[in-house]
Amino acid sequence: MTQPSPSAAPQRHRLHARWQLAILQALAEQGADAPQSLPRLAKSLGSSASALLRELALLGDAPVAGHAGPGWVRVTQRDGRWQVALTAEGAAVMRIGLLLK
């Protein structure tokens, strides 16, 4: 079995950060606390709903590996429909460009 090259990790990290930024930008277009349909958001990003949901778990406030997430998005289920919204904290991050640094 071959091991990934040491330079592969930073590249994966950059791609991951771009993917998170694309999600946050798509949500920011609607404004803070404006829910969007999870399937519609996934389609607009060219992703599957399940892949998007996994990424949203990292951007929300749910604990992952014992640490709470940043709380930038909120995922809810209402009448059997999944909705995603940018939180006020996520909107603030997008406004000050914290993710771009």
Secondary structure, 3 states (H helix, E strand, C coil): CCCCCCCHHHHHHHHHHHHHHHHHHHHHCCCECCCEEHHHHHHHHCCCHHHHHHHHHHHCCCEECCEECCCCEEEEEECCEEEEEECHHHHHHHHHCHHHC
